[in-house]
Amino acid sequence: MLLFRWIILLLLLAAVVSFMFYAGTGQVRFRRFGLTVLKWTLIAAFGFFAVLILERVG
């Protein structure tokens, strides 16, 4: 569980760095990469926490 939290944190950090590169350079590829990483990170995080909630209920 701790490993998964660190992975999510590092992926969110990668998205932030990508958005900073986009703000600095104006290249759309950095924004597109940041949004893709952010989207899949949030999907994985919601899935992870849904499993934790279902474990507590069941």
C-alpha distance matrix in Angstrom:
0.0 3.8 5.4 5.2 6.4 8.8 10.0 10.8 12.5 14.4 15.5 16.8 18.6 20.1 21.4 22.9 24.6 25.9 27.5 29.0 30.5 31.9 33.4 34.9 36.3 36.7 35.7 34.2 32.0 29.7 29.4 28.9 26.1 24.4 24.7 23.4 20.3 19.8 20.5 18.0 15.2 16.1 16.4 12.9 11.5 13.8 12.9 9.2 10.5 13.3 11.5 9.9 13.6 15.1 13.3 14.8 18.1 18.6
3.8 0.0 3.8 5.4 5.1 6.3 8.7 10.0 10.6 12.4 14.4 15.5 16.6 18.5 20.2 21.2 22.6 24.4 26.0 27.1 28.7 30.4 31.7 33.0 34.6 35.3 34.5 33.4 31.3 28.6 28.6 28.5 25.6 23.6 24.5 23.5 20.0 19.6 21.0 18.8 15.6 16.7 17.8 14.5 12.7 15.6 15.4 11.8 12.8 16.1 14.8 13.0 16.4 18.4 16.7 17.7 21.2 22.0
5.4 3.8 0.0 3.8 5.4 5.1 6.2 8.7 9.9 10.6 12.3 14.3 15.3 16.5 18.5 20.0 21.0 22.5 24.5 25.7 26.9 28.7 30.3 31.4 32.7 33.5 32.3 31.3 28.9 26.4 26.7 26.4 23.2 21.7 22.8 21.4 17.9 18.2 19.6 17.0 14.1 16.0 16.8 13.3 12.5 15.8 15.2 12.0 14.0 17.0 15.6 14.7 18.3 19.9 18.4 20.1 23.3 23.7
5.2 5.4 3.8 0.0 3.8 5.4 5.1 6.3 8.6 9.9 10.6 12.4 14.2 15.3 16.7 18.5 19.9 21.1 22.8 24.4 25.8 27.1 28.8 30.3 31.5 31.9 30.7 29.3 26.9 24.6 24.5 24.0 21.1 19.5 20.1 18.6 15.3 15.3 16.3 13.7 10.8 12.5 13.1 9.6 8.8 12.1 11.6 8.5 10.8 13.8 12.7 12.3 15.7 17.3 16.5 18.3 21.1 21.8
6.4 5.1 5.4 3.8 0.0 3.8 5.4 5.2 6.2 8.7 9.9 10.6 12.3 14.3 15.5 16.6 18.4 20.0 21.3 22.7 24.5 25.8 27.1 28.7 30.3 30.7 29.9 28.7 26.8 24.1 23.7 23.7 21.0 18.8 19.5 18.8 15.3 14.6 16.1 14.3 10.8 11.9 13.5 10.6 8.5 11.9 12.5 9.5 10.5 14.1 13.8 12.7 15.6 17.9 17.3 18.4 21.3 22.6
8.8 6.3 5.1 5.4 3.8 0.0 3.8 5.4 5.0 6.1 8.5 9.8 10.4 12.2 14.3 15.3 16.3 18.2 20.0 20.9 22.4 24.3 25.6 26.7 28.3 29.2 28.4 27.5 25.4 22.6 22.8 23.0 20.0 17.9 19.3 18.6 14.9 14.8 16.9 15.1 11.7 13.6 15.5 12.7 11.3 14.9 15.5 12.8 14.2 17.7 17.4 16.4 19.4 21.6 20.9 22.0 25.1 26.2
10.0 8.7 6.2 5.1 5.4 3.8 0.0 3.8 5.4 5.2 6.1 8.6 9.8 10.5 12.4 14.3 15.2 16.4 18.5 19.9 21.0 22.6 24.4 25.6 26.7 27.4 26.2 25.1 22.7 20.2 20.5 20.3 17.1 15.5 16.8 15.6 11.9 12.4 14.3 12.0 9.0 11.7 13.2 10.3 9.9 13.7 14.0 11.9 14.1 17.1 16.8 16.7 19.7 21.5 21.1 22.8 25.5 26.4
10.8 10.0 8.7 6.3 5.2 5.4 3.8 0.0 3.8 5.5 5.1 6.2 8.5 9.8 10.6 12.4 14.2 15.3 16.7 18.5 20.0 21.1 22.7 24.4 25.7 25.9 25.0 23.6 21.6 19.0 18.7 18.6 15.8 13.7 14.5 13.7 10.2 9.7 11.5 9.9 6.3 8.3 10.4 8.2 7.0 10.8 11.9 10.2 11.8 14.9 15.4 15.3 17.8 19.9 20.1 21.5 23.9 25.3
12.5 10.6 9.9 8.6 6.2 5.0 5.4 3.8 0.0 3.8 5.5 5.2 6.2 8.7 10.0 10.6 12.3 14.2 15.5 16.6 18.5 20.0 21.1 22.6 24.3 24.9 24.4 23.5 21.8 18.7 18.5 19.2 16.5 13.9 15.2 15.3 11.6 10.8 13.5 12.7 9.0 10.7 13.5 11.7 10.0 13.6 15.2 13.4 14.3 17.7 18.4 17.7 20.0 22.6 22.6 23.5 26.2 27.8
14.4 12.4 10.6 9.9 8.7 6.1 5.2 5.5 3.8 0.0 3.8 5.4 4.9 6.2 8.7 9.8 10.4 12.2 14.3 15.1 16.4 18.3 19.8 20.8 22.3 23.2 22.4 21.8 19.7 16.7 17.2 17.8 14.6 12.6 14.7 14.3 10.6 10.9 13.9 12.8 9.7 12.4 14.9 13.0 12.4 16.0 17.2 15.7 17.2 20.4 20.8 20.5 23.1 25.3 25.3 26.6 29.2 30.5
15.5 14.4 12.3 10.6 9.9 8.5 6.1 5.1 5.5 3.8 0.0 3.8 5.3 4.9 6.3 8.7 9.8 10.5 12.5 14.3 15.3 16.5 18.5 19.9 20.9 21.3 20.2 19.1 17.0 14.2 14.4 14.5 11.4 9.5 11.2 10.6 6.8 7.5 10.3 9.2 6.6 9.6 12.0 10.7 10.7 14.1 15.4 14.6 16.4 19.1 19.9 20.2 22.5 24.5 25.0 26.5 28.7 30.0
16.8 15.5 14.3 12.4 10.6 9.8 8.6 6.2 5.2 5.4 3.8 0.0 3.8 5.4 5.1 6.3 8.7 9.8 10.7 12.4 14.3 15.3 16.6 18.5 20.0 20.1 19.6 18.5 17.1 14.0 13.5 14.2 11.9 8.9 10.3 10.9 7.6 6.4 9.8 10.0 7.0 8.8 12.0 11.6 10.7 13.7 15.8 15.2 16.1 19.0 20.3 20.3 22.2 24.6 25.3 26.4 28.5 30.2
18.6 16.6 15.3 14.2 12.3 10.4 9.8 8.5 6.2 4.9 5.3 3.8 0.0 3.8 5.4 5.1 6.2 8.5 9.9 10.5 12.4 14.2 15.2 16.4 18.2 19.1 18.8 18.4 17.0 13.5 13.7 15.2 12.6 9.7 12.2 13.1 9.8 9.4 13.1 13.3 10.6 12.6 15.8 15.1 14.2 17.3 19.3 18.4 19.4 22.4 23.6 23.3 25.3 27.8 28.3 29.2 31.6 33.3
20.1 18.5 16.5 15.3 14.3 12.2 10.5 9.8 8.7 6.2 4.9 5.4 3.8 0.0 3.8 5.4 5.1 6.1 8.7 9.8 10.5 12.3 14.2 15.2 16.3 17.1 16.2 15.8 13.9 10.6 11.5 12.5 9.5 7.4 10.5 10.8 7.7 8.7 12.2 12.2 10.3 13.0 15.7 15.1 15.2 18.3 19.9 19.4 20.9 23.6 24.6 24.9 27.0 29.2 29.8 31.1 33.3 34.8
21.4 20.2 18.5 16.7 15.5 14.3 12.4 10.6 10.0 8.7 6.3 5.1 5.4 3.8 0.0 3.8 5.5 5.0 6.3 8.6 9.9 10.5 12.4 14.2 15.3 15.3 14.6 13.6 12.2 9.0 8.7 9.8 7.6 4.4 7.1 8.4 5.9 5.9 9.6 10.6 9.2 11.2 14.0 14.4 14.4 17.0 19.0 19.1 20.3 22.7 24.2 24.7 26.4 28.6 29.6 30.9 32.7 34.4
22.9 21.2 20.0 18.5 16.6 15.3 14.3 12.4 10.6 9.8 8.7 6.3 5.1 5.4 3.8 0.0 3.8 5.4 5.1 6.2 8.7 9.8 10.5 12.3 14.2 14.6 14.8 14.4 13.8 10.2 9.7 12.0 10.5 7.1 9.6 11.7 9.7 8.7 12.5 13.9 12.1 13.5 16.8 17.2 16.5 19.0 21.4 21.2 21.9 24.6 26.3 26.4 27.8 30.4 31.4 32.2 34.2 36.1
24.6 22.6 21.0 19.9 18.4 16.3 15.2 14.2 12.3 10.4 9.8 8.7 6.2 5.1 5.5 3.8 0.0 3.8 5.4 5.0 6.2 8.6 9.8 10.4 12.1 13.4 13.4 13.8 12.8 9.0 10.0 12.4 10.4 8.0 11.4 13.1 11.0 11.3 14.9 16.0 14.4 16.4 19.4 19.5 19.2 22.0 24.0 23.7 24.8 27.5 28.9 29.0 30.8 33.2 34.0 35.0 37.1 38.9
25.9 24.4 22.5 21.1 20.0 18.2 16.4 15.3 14.2 12.2 10.5 9.8 8.5 6.1 5.0 5.4 3.8 0.0 3.8 5.4 5.1 6.3 8.7 9.8 10.5 11.0 10.3 10.3 9.1 5.3 6.5 8.8 7.0 5.2 8.8 10.5 9.3 10.1 13.3 14.6 13.9 16.0 18.5 19.1 19.4 21.9 23.8 24.0 25.3 27.6 29.2 29.7 31.4 33.5 34.6 35.9 37.7 39.3
27.5 26.0 24.5 22.8 21.3 20.0 18.5 16.7 15.5 14.3 12.5 10.7 9.9 8.7 6.3 5.1 5.4 3.8 0.0 3.8 5.4 4.9 6.2 8.6 9.9 9.6 10.0 9.7 9.9 6.4 5.6 9.0 8.6 6.0 8.5 11.3 10.7 10.4 13.4 15.5 14.9 16.1 18.9 20.0 19.9 22.0 24.3 24.8 25.7 27.9 29.8 30.3 31.5 33.9 35.2 36.2 37.8 39.8
29.0 27.1 25.7 24.4 22.7 20.9 19.9 18.5 16.6 15.1 14.3 12.4 10.5 9.8 8.6 6.2 5.0 5.4 3.8 0.0 3.8 5.3 5.0 6.1 8.6 9.6 10.7 11.7 12.1 8.5 8.8 12.3 11.7 9.4 12.2 14.9 13.9 13.6 16.9 18.8 17.8 19.1 22.1 22.9 22.5 24.8 27.2 27.3 28.1 30.6 32.4 32.5 33.9 36.4 37.5 38.4 40.2 42.3
30.5 28.7 26.9 25.8 24.5 22.4 21.0 20.0 18.5 16.4 15.3 14.3 12.4 10.5 9.9 8.7 6.2 5.1 5.4 3.8 0.0 3.8 5.4 5.0 5.9 7.7 8.0 9.7 9.7 6.4 8.2 11.3 10.6 9.6 12.7 14.8 14.2 14.9 17.9 19.5 18.9 20.7 23.4 24.1 24.3 26.6 28.7 28.9 30.1 32.5 34.1 34.5 36.1 38.4 39.5 40.6 42.4 44.2
31.9 30.4 28.7 27.1 25.8 24.3 22.6 21.1 20.0 18.3 16.5 15.3 14.2 12.3 10.5 9.8 8.6 6.3 4.9 5.3 3.8 0.0 3.8 5.4 5.3 4.9 5.6 6.6 7.8 5.1 5.6 9.1 9.7 8.8 11.1 13.6 14.0 14.3 16.9 19.0 19.0 20.3 22.8 24.0 24.4 26.3 28.5 29.2 30.2 32.2 34.2 34.9 36.1 38.3 39.7 40.8 42.4 44.2
33.4 31.7 30.3 28.8 27.1 25.6 24.4 22.7 21.1 19.8 18.5 16.6 15.2 14.2 12.4 10.5 9.8 8.7 6.2 5.0 5.4 3.8 0.0 3.8 5.8 5.6 8.2 9.6 11.4 8.9 8.5 12.3 13.1 11.5 13.5 16.5 16.6 16.3 18.9 21.4 21.0 21.9 24.7 26.1 25.9 27.7 30.3 30.8 31.5 33.6 35.8 36.1 37.2 39.7 41.1 41.9 43.5 45.6
34.9 33.0 31.4 30.3 28.7 26.7 25.6 24.4 22.6 20.8 19.9 18.5 16.4 15.2 14.2 12.3 10.4 9.8 8.6 6.1 5.0 5.4 3.8 0.0 3.8 6.0 8.5 11.1 12.4 10.0 11.0 14.5 14.8 13.7 16.3 18.8 18.7 18.9 21.7 23.8 23.3 24.6 27.4 28.4 28.4 30.5 32.9 33.2 34.0 36.3 38.3 38.5 39.9 42.3 43.5 44.4 46.2 48.2
36.3 34.6 32.7 31.5 30.3 28.3 26.7 25.7 24.3 22.3 20.9 20.0 18.2 16.3 15.3 14.2 12.1 10.5 9.9 8.6 5.9 5.3 5.8 3.8 0.0 3.8 5.4 8.8 10.2 8.8 10.3 13.3 13.9 13.8 16.2 18.4 18.8 19.5 22.0 23.9 24.0 25.5 27.9 29.0 29.5 31.5 33.6 34.2 35.3 37.4 39.3 39.9 41.3 43.5 44.8 45.9 47.6 49.4
36.7 35.3 33.5 31.9 30.7 29.2 27.4 25.9 24.9 23.2 21.3 20.1 19.1 17.1 15.3 14.6 13.4 11.0 9.6 9.6 7.7 4.9 5.6 6.0 3.8 0.0 3.8 6.2 8.9 8.3 8.6 11.5 13.0 13.0 14.7 17.1 18.1 18.6 20.6 22.9 23.4 24.5 26.8 28.3 28.8 30.5 32.7 33.6 34.7 36.5 38.5 39.4 40.5 42.6 44.2 45.3 46.7 48.5
35.7 34.5 32.3 30.7 29.9 28.4 26.2 25.0 24.4 22.4 20.2 19.6 18.8 16.2 14.6 14.8 13.4 10.3 10.0 10.7 8.0 5.6 8.2 8.5 5.4 3.8 0.0 3.8 5.5 6.1 7.4 9.3 10.7 11.7 13.4 15.1 16.4 17.5 19.3 21.2 22.1 23.6 25.4 26.9 27.8 29.6 31.4 32.5 33.9 35.5 37.4 38.5 39.8 41.6 43.2 44.6 46.0 47.5
34.2 33.4 31.3 29.3 28.7 27.5 25.1 23.6 23.5 21.8 19.1 18.5 18.4 15.8 13.6 14.4 13.8 10.3 9.7 11.7 9.7 6.6 9.6 11.1 8.8 6.2 3.8 0.0 3.8 5.4 5.2 6.2 8.6 9.9 10.7 12.4 14.3 15.3 16.5 18.6 19.9 21.2 22.7 24.5 25.6 27.1 28.8 30.2 31.6 33.0 34.9 36.3 37.4 39.0 40.8 42.3 43.4 45.0
32.0 31.3 28.9 26.9 26.8 25.4 22.7 21.6 21.8 19.7 17.0 17.1 17.0 13.9 12.2 13.8 12.8 9.1 9.9 12.1 9.7 7.8 11.4 12.4 10.2 8.9 5.5 3.8 0.0 3.8 5.5 5.1 6.1 8.5 9.9 10.5 12.2 14.1 15.3 16.7 18.1 19.9 21.2 22.6 24.1 25.8 27.2 28.4 30.2 31.6 33.2 34.7 36.1 37.6 39.1 40.9 42.1 43.4
29.7 28.6 26.4 24.6 24.1 22.6 20.2 19.0 18.7 16.7 14.2 14.0 13.5 10.6 9.0 10.2 9.0 5.3 6.4 8.5 6.4 5.1 8.9 10.0 8.8 8.3 6.1 5.4 3.8 0.0 3.8 5.5 5.1 6.0 8.6 9.9 10.5 12.0 14.1 15.6 16.2 18.1 20.0 21.1 22.1 24.1 25.8 26.7 28.2 30.0 31.6 32.7 34.2 36.0 37.4 38.9 40.4 41.9
29.4 28.6 26.7 24.5 23.7 22.8 20.5 18.7 18.5 17.2 14.4 13.5 13.7 11.5 8.7 9.7 10.0 6.5 5.6 8.8 8.2 5.6 8.5 11.0 10.3 8.6 7.4 5.2 5.5 3.8 0.0 3.8 5.5 5.0 6.1 8.6 9.9 10.4 12.1 14.4 15.1 16.3 18.3 19.9 20.7 22.3 24.3 25.5 26.7 28.2 30.3 31.4 32.5 34.3 36.0 37.4 38.6 40.3
28.9 28.5 26.4 24.0 23.7 23.0 20.3 18.6 19.2 17.8 14.5 14.2 15.2 12.5 9.8 12.0 12.4 8.8 9.0 12.3 11.3 9.1 12.3 14.5 13.3 11.5 9.3 6.2 5.1 5.5 3.8 0.0 3.8 5.5 5.2 6.2 8.7 9.9 10.6 12.5 14.2 15.5 16.7 18.5 19.9 21.2 22.8 24.3 25.9 27.1 28.9 30.5 31.6 33.1 34.9 36.6 37.6 39.0
26.1 25.6 23.2 21.1 21.0 20.0 17.1 15.8 16.5 14.6 11.4 11.9 12.6 9.5 7.6 10.5 10.4 7.0 8.6 11.7 10.6 9.7 13.1 14.8 13.9 13.0 10.7 8.6 6.1 5.1 5.5 3.8 0.0 3.8 5.5 5.1 6.2 8.5 9.9 10.9 12.1 14.2 15.5 16.6 18.1 20.0 21.3 22.4 24.3 25.8 27.2 28.7 30.2 31.7 33.1 34.9 36.3 37.5
24.4 23.6 21.7 19.5 18.8 17.9 15.5 13.7 13.9 12.6 9.5 8.9 9.7 7.4 4.4 7.1 8.0 5.2 6.0 9.4 9.6 8.8 11.5 13.7 13.8 13.0 11.7 9.9 8.5 6.0 5.0 5.5 3.8 0.0 3.8 5.5 5.2 6.0 8.5 10.2 10.4 12.1 14.2 15.4 16.2 18.1 19.9 20.8 22.2 24.0 25.8 26.8 28.2 30.0 31.5 33.0 34.4 36.0
24.7 24.5 22.8 20.1 19.5 19.3 16.8 14.5 15.2 14.7 11.2 10.3 12.2 10.5 7.1 9.6 11.4 8.8 8.5 12.2 12.7 11.1 13.5 16.3 16.2 14.7 13.4 10.7 9.9 8.6 6.1 5.2 5.5 3.8 0.0 3.8 5.5 5.0 6.0 8.6 9.7 10.5 12.2 14.2 15.1 16.4 18.3 19.8 21.0 22.3 24.4 25.7 26.7 28.4 30.2 31.7 32.7 34.3
23.4 23.5 21.4 18.6 18.8 18.6 15.6 13.7 15.3 14.3 10.6 10.9 13.1 10.8 8.4 11.7 13.1 10.5 11.3 14.9 14.8 13.6 16.5 18.8 18.4 17.1 15.1 12.4 10.5 9.9 8.6 6.2 5.1 5.5 3.8 0.0 3.8 5.4 5.2 6.3 8.5 10.0 10.8 12.4 14.2 15.6 16.7 18.3 20.1 21.2 22.9 24.6 25.9 27.1 28.9 30.7 31.8 33.0
20.3 20.0 17.9 15.3 15.3 14.9 11.9 10.2 11.6 10.6 6.8 7.6 9.8 7.7 5.9 9.7 11.0 9.3 10.7 13.9 14.2 14.0 16.6 18.7 18.8 18.1 16.4 14.3 12.2 10.5 9.9 8.7 6.2 5.2 5.5 3.8 0.0 3.8 5.5 5.4 6.0 8.6 10.0 10.6 12.0 14.2 15.4 16.3 18.2 19.8 21.2 22.5 24.2 25.7 27.0 28.8 30.3 31.5
19.8 19.6 18.2 15.3 14.6 14.8 12.4 9.7 10.8 10.9 7.5 6.4 9.4 8.7 5.9 8.7 11.3 10.1 10.4 13.6 14.9 14.3 16.3 18.9 19.5 18.6 17.5 15.3 14.1 12.0 10.4 9.9 8.5 6.0 5.0 5.4 3.8 0.0 3.8 5.6 5.1 6.1 8.6 9.9 10.4 12.1 14.2 15.2 16.4 18.1 20.0 21.0 22.3 24.1 25.7 27.1 28.4 30.1
20.5 21.0 19.6 16.3 16.1 16.9 14.3 11.5 13.5 13.9 10.3 9.8 13.1 12.2 9.6 12.5 14.9 13.3 13.4 16.9 17.9 16.9 18.9 21.7 22.0 20.6 19.3 16.5 15.3 14.1 12.1 10.6 9.9 8.5 6.0 5.2 5.5 3.8 0.0 3.8 5.5 5.4 6.3 8.7 10.0 10.8 12.4 14.3 15.6 16.5 18.6 20.2 21.2 22.6 24.5 26.1 27.1 28.5
18.0 18.8 17.0 13.7 14.3 15.1 12.0 9.9 12.7 12.8 9.2 10.0 13.3 12.2 10.6 13.9 16.0 14.6 15.5 18.8 19.5 19.0 21.4 23.8 23.9 22.9 21.2 18.6 16.7 15.6 14.4 12.5 10.9 10.2 8.6 6.3 5.4 5.6 3.8 0.0 3.8 5.4 5.0 6.1 8.5 9.9 10.5 12.1 14.3 15.2 16.6 18.5 19.9 21.0 22.6 24.7 25.8 26.8
15.2 15.6 14.1 10.8 10.8 11.7 9.0 6.3 9.0 9.7 6.6 7.0 10.6 10.3 9.2 12.1 14.4 13.9 14.9 17.8 18.9 19.0 21.0 23.3 24.0 23.4 22.1 19.9 18.1 16.2 15.1 14.2 12.1 10.4 9.7 8.5 6.0 5.1 5.5 3.8 0.0 3.8 5.5 5.2 6.1 8.6 9.9 10.4 12.2 14.1 15.4 16.6 18.3 19.9 21.2 22.9 24.4 25.7
16.1 16.7 16.0 12.5 11.9 13.6 11.7 8.3 10.7 12.4 9.6 8.8 12.6 13.0 11.2 13.5 16.4 16.0 16.1 19.1 20.7 20.3 21.9 24.6 25.5 24.5 23.6 21.2 19.9 18.1 16.3 15.5 14.2 12.1 10.5 10.0 8.6 6.1 5.4 5.4 3.8 0.0 3.8 5.4 5.0 6.0 8.4 9.7 10.5 12.0 14.2 15.2 16.2 18.1 19.8 21.2 22.4 24.0
16.4 17.8 16.8 13.1 13.5 15.5 13.2 10.4 13.5 14.9 12.0 12.0 15.8 15.7 14.0 16.8 19.4 18.5 18.9 22.1 23.4 22.8 24.7 27.4 27.9 26.8 25.4 22.7 21.2 20.0 18.3 16.7 15.5 14.2 12.2 10.8 10.0 8.6 6.3 5.0 5.5 3.8 0.0 3.8 5.5 5.3 6.2 8.6 10.1 10.5 12.5 14.4 15.4 16.4 18.4 20.3 21.1 22.3
12.9 14.5 13.3 9.6 10.6 12.7 10.3 8.2 11.7 13.0 10.7 11.6 15.1 15.1 14.4 17.2 19.5 19.1 20.0 22.9 24.1 24.0 26.1 28.4 29.0 28.3 26.9 24.5 22.6 21.1 19.9 18.5 16.6 15.4 14.2 12.4 10.6 9.9 8.7 6.1 5.2 5.4 3.8 0.0 3.8 5.5 5.1 6.1 8.7 9.8 10.7 12.5 14.3 15.3 16.6 18.8 20.1 21.0
11.5 12.7 12.5 8.8 8.5 11.3 9.9 7.0 10.0 12.4 10.7 10.7 14.2 15.2 14.4 16.5 19.2 19.4 19.9 22.5 24.3 24.4 25.9 28.4 29.5 28.8 27.8 25.6 24.1 22.1 20.7 19.9 18.1 16.2 15.1 14.2 12.0 10.4 10.0 8.5 6.1 5.0 5.5 3.8 0.0 3.8 5.4 5.0 6.2 8.4 9.9 10.6 12.3 14.2 15.4 16.8 18.5 20.0
13.8 15.6 15.8 12.1 11.9 14.9 13.7 10.8 13.6 16.0 14.1 13.7 17.3 18.3 17.0 19.0 22.0 21.9 22.0 24.8 26.6 26.3 27.7 30.5 31.5 30.5 29.6 27.1 25.8 24.1 22.3 21.2 20.0 18.1 16.4 15.6 14.2 12.1 10.8 9.9 8.6 6.0 5.3 5.5 3.8 0.0 3.8 5.4 5.2 6.0 8.6 9.9 10.4 12.1 14.1 15.5 16.4 18.1
12.9 15.4 15.2 11.6 12.5 15.5 14.0 11.9 15.2 17.2 15.4 15.8 19.3 19.9 19.0 21.4 24.0 23.8 24.3 27.2 28.7 28.5 30.3 32.9 33.6 32.7 31.4 28.8 27.2 25.8 24.3 22.8 21.3 19.9 18.3 16.7 15.4 14.2 12.4 10.5 9.9 8.4 6.2 5.1 5.4 3.8 0.0 3.8 5.5 5.0 6.3 8.7 9.9 10.5 12.3 14.5 15.4 16.3
9.2 11.8 12.0 8.5 9.5 12.8 11.9 10.2 13.4 15.7 14.6 15.2 18.4 19.4 19.1 21.2 23.7 24.0 24.8 27.3 28.9 29.2 30.8 33.2 34.2 33.6 32.5 30.2 28.4 26.7 25.5 24.3 22.4 20.8 19.8 18.3 16.3 15.2 14.3 12.1 10.4 9.7 8.6 6.1 5.0 5.4 3.8 0.0 3.8 5.4 5.3 6.5 8.8 10.0 10.8 12.9 14.6 15.5
10.5 12.8 14.0 10.8 10.5 14.2 14.1 11.8 14.3 17.2 16.4 16.1 19.4 20.9 20.3 21.9 24.8 25.3 25.7 28.1 30.1 30.2 31.5 34.0 35.3 34.7 33.9 31.6 30.2 28.2 26.7 25.9 24.3 22.2 21.0 20.1 18.2 16.4 15.6 14.3 12.2 10.5 10.1 8.7 6.2 5.2 5.5 3.8 0.0 3.8 5.3 4.9 6.1 8.5 9.7 10.7 12.4 14.2
13.3 16.1 17.0 13.8 14.1 17.7 17.1 14.9 17.7 20.4 19.1 19.0 22.4 23.6 22.7 24.6 27.5 27.6 27.9 30.6 32.5 32.2 33.6 36.3 37.4 36.5 35.5 33.0 31.6 30.0 28.2 27.1 25.8 24.0 22.3 21.2 19.8 18.1 16.5 15.2 14.1 12.0 10.5 9.8 8.4 6.0 5.0 5.4 3.8 0.0 3.8 5.4 5.1 6.1 8.5 10.0 10.6 12.1
11.5 14.8 15.6 12.7 13.8 17.4 16.8 15.4 18.4 20.8 19.9 20.3 23.6 24.6 24.2 26.3 28.9 29.2 29.8 32.4 34.1 34.2 35.8 38.3 39.3 38.5 37.4 34.9 33.2 31.6 30.3 28.9 27.2 25.8 24.4 22.9 21.2 20.0 18.6 16.6 15.4 14.2 12.5 10.7 9.9 8.6 6.3 5.3 5.3 3.8 0.0 3.8 5.5 5.1 6.1 8.8 9.9 10.4
9.9 13.0 14.7 12.3 12.7 16.4 16.7 15.3 17.7 20.5 20.2 20.3 23.3 24.9 24.7 26.4 29.0 29.7 30.3 32.5 34.5 34.9 36.1 38.5 39.9 39.4 38.5 36.3 34.7 32.7 31.4 30.5 28.7 26.8 25.7 24.6 22.5 21.0 20.2 18.5 16.6 15.2 14.4 12.5 10.6 9.9 8.7 6.5 4.9 5.4 3.8 0.0 3.8 5.5 5.1 6.5 8.9 10.1
13.6 16.4 18.3 15.7 15.6 19.4 19.7 17.8 20.0 23.1 22.5 22.2 25.3 27.0 26.4 27.8 30.8 31.4 31.5 33.9 36.1 36.1 37.2 39.9 41.3 40.5 39.8 37.4 36.1 34.2 32.5 31.6 30.2 28.2 26.7 25.9 24.2 22.3 21.2 19.9 18.3 16.2 15.4 14.3 12.3 10.4 9.9 8.8 6.1 5.1 5.5 3.8 0.0 3.8 5.4 5.2 6.3 8.7
15.1 18.4 19.9 17.3 17.9 21.6 21.5 19.9 22.6 25.3 24.5 24.6 27.8 29.2 28.6 30.4 33.2 33.5 33.9 36.4 38.4 38.3 39.7 42.3 43.5 42.6 41.6 39.0 37.6 36.0 34.3 33.1 31.7 30.0 28.4 27.1 25.7 24.1 22.6 21.0 19.9 18.1 16.4 15.3 14.2 12.1 10.5 10.0 8.5 6.1 5.1 5.5 3.8 0.0 3.8 5.4 5.1 6.0
13.3 16.7 18.4 16.5 17.3 20.9 21.1 20.1 22.6 25.3 25.0 25.3 28.3 29.8 29.6 31.4 34.0 34.6 35.2 37.5 39.5 39.7 41.1 43.5 44.8 44.2 43.2 40.8 39.1 37.4 36.0 34.9 33.1 31.5 30.2 28.9 27.0 25.7 24.5 22.6 21.2 19.8 18.4 16.6 15.4 14.1 12.3 10.8 9.7 8.5 6.1 5.1 5.4 3.8 0.0 3.8 5.5 5.3
14.8 17.7 20.1 18.3 18.4 22.0 22.8 21.5 23.5 26.6 26.5 26.4 29.2 31.1 30.9 32.2 35.0 35.9 36.2 38.4 40.6 40.8 41.9 44.4 45.9 45.3 44.6 42.3 40.9 38.9 37.4 36.6 34.9 33.0 31.7 30.7 28.8 27.1 26.1 24.7 22.9 21.2 20.3 18.8 16.8 15.5 14.5 12.9 10.7 10.0 8.8 6.5 5.2 5.4 3.8 0.0 3.8 5.6
18.1 21.2 23.3 21.1 21.3 25.1 25.5 23.9 26.2 29.2 28.7 28.5 31.6 33.3 32.7 34.2 37.1 37.7 37.8 40.2 42.4 42.4 43.5 46.2 47.6 46.7 46.0 43.4 42.1 40.4 38.6 37.6 36.3 34.4 32.7 31.8 30.3 28.4 27.1 25.8 24.4 22.4 21.1 20.1 18.5 16.4 15.4 14.6 12.4 10.6 9.9 8.9 6.3 5.1 5.5 3.8 0.0 3.8
18.6 22.0 23.7 21.8 22.6 26.2 26.4 25.3 27.8 30.5 30.0 30.2 33.3 34.8 34.4 36.1 38.9 39.3 39.8 42.3 44.2 44.2 45.6 48.2 49.4 48.5 47.5 45.0 43.4 41.9 40.3 39.0 37.5 36.0 34.3 33.0 31.5 30.1 28.5 26.8 25.7 24.0 22.3 21.0 20.0 18.1 16.3 15.5 14.2 12.1 10.4 10.1 8.7 6.0 5.3 5.6 3.8 0.0
